[in-house]
Amino acid sequence: MARLRAATATSAGGVVVRFEGGRPALVVGLRRRDGDRHGGTWTLPKGTPNPGETIEETAIREVEEETGLRVRITAPLTSIEYSFVQGGTRIQKTVHYFLMEATGGDLRRHDREFERVRWVRFEDARSLLTFDTERSLVETAGAELRRREGAVADVAASAAPAAAGGLTPEVSAG
């Protein structure tokens, strides 16, 4: 049996979030490849860096191309690592992900890498996404959103007494 060559690859992408009725939703895409026996894979947008691009620049460009949305990064997420065989080479791939929000654009303007792009509620992503690593990443993104929501609630609660004419913080002139 012939021994496989080894190579590494890097990509970057994002979990793009919006809120629908107070509940978070994210963008996923259906990717079909030649010889795909399973009708395609539902996955998060990601892609390969162009020469000279930072990982963040790659993530923004790839997400915008693949989804048709304009996005901005709101926080880094964990990276995913996996390997696959292609053309007699075992490729060890690292994908760097970021939490993102849409600032404009239109899903109908996505490129041809995805056959279909759609918003899906976080609670439905687990049953739709094809890969365990991406399902786990979406759980991490959801935890980050809940953490942020809790921090905002804490700030609002601590500001409420002052806004209601109650306690006011002391200011000392140094």
Secondary structure, 3 states (H helix, E strand, C coil): CCCCEEEEEEEEEEEEEEEECCEEEEEEEEECCCCCCCCCEEECCEECCCCCCCHHHHHHHHHHHHHCEEEEEEEEEEEEEEEEEECCEEEEEEEEEEEEEEEEECHHHCCCCCCEEEEEEHHHHHHHCCCHHHHHHHHHHHHHHHHHHHHHHHHHHHHHHHHCCCCCCCCCCC
